Amino acid sequence: MKVVAIVGSIRKDSFNLKLAKHVQKRYADQIELEILDLSPLPMYNQDNELNPPQIVQDFKAKVKEAHAVLWVTPEYNASIPGVLGNAIDWLSRVDKVMIGKPSFIMGASMGVLGTVKAQMHLRDILFASGLNSPVLGGNEVYVGAAHEKFDADGNLTDESTVAFIDGVIANFQEWVKQYI
Ligand code: FNR
């Protein structure tokens, strides 16, 4: 199964990037996961959405080719980060590559609530007509206190979190089959 991960943080030590890398590594025999880099994407501008820069075209093509999208996002000001909203705006226009494509959401933060509000908003955004992406329910992954759960090399070391994610990734793979 081909999946792209869209990470809502572009900082190099991002906990959310570490979480995406954990999924990439741990389930490599089951899921071909490519983590897309949002940092080179220009700001969305409706003036050039019909003929966007090559980097945007490549980004959209990778999402289009994938069987599913894994969203891994921090919470910024009780919502999704601007960098993620910008990527979503590109994806939601013209060829609308997200329509019908299954989504799965995870998030990590240092606070106890582990991105609850950001994920709530992201789910709602994914229901917009330009995206219309089915989202896996009942398997919410909120990694709170993230600074205590990764080691110095960026590995997820919290055993109960690892075990929980094992379960939801299995559920995700089963659920996604109906869309492939
Ligand atoms: C934050 N952070 C944050 N955390 C949270 O739980 N709720 C929030 O509303 C916010 N708001 C917020 C706004 C801005 C502008 C920043 C920079 C940070 C803290 C955030 O969760 C923390 O910095 C994470 O480590 C960011 O994720 P990455 O970059 O580690 O993936």
Residues whose N, C-alpha, C, O or C-beta is under 5 A from the ligand:
A	BS01	FNR	S9 R11 D13 S14 F15 N16 L17 P74 E75 Y76 N77 A78 A108 S109 M110 G111
